[in-house]
């Protein structure tokens, strides 16, 4: 799977892209929800201040009995202070003051939901997806 790297100006578009990445990698809904909440919490401050953020992701195959990981990084190149990481539902690692990364284990044999890669499938609205995540 190719790595995602894109720039965002709104939480809505960031969340949509993040949900797609999580679904593409077969993450369970509960894990997706925690990841979306965590990244939204960090990115929200930057976006409300008028700064853009970049989201990148890459799948890292496991070896020696270690699980495959989905690494998701959030970068705010114009941030004026370290990105806030306290109290997130999914712990992140600060790479530097402007970059944080989440390492999410991908369930063994995980497959995306049936509609995740089907062209032309309309996903739920932001509110519908949020409600699904809250129920997880």
Secondary structure, 3 states (H helix, E strand, C coil): CCCEEEEECCHHHHHHHHHHHHHHCCCCHHHHHHHHHHHHHHHHHHHHCCCCEEEEEEEECCCCCCCCEEEEEEECCCCCCCCCCCCCCCCCEEEECCEEEEEEECCCCCCCCCCCCCCCCCCCCHHHHHHHHHHC
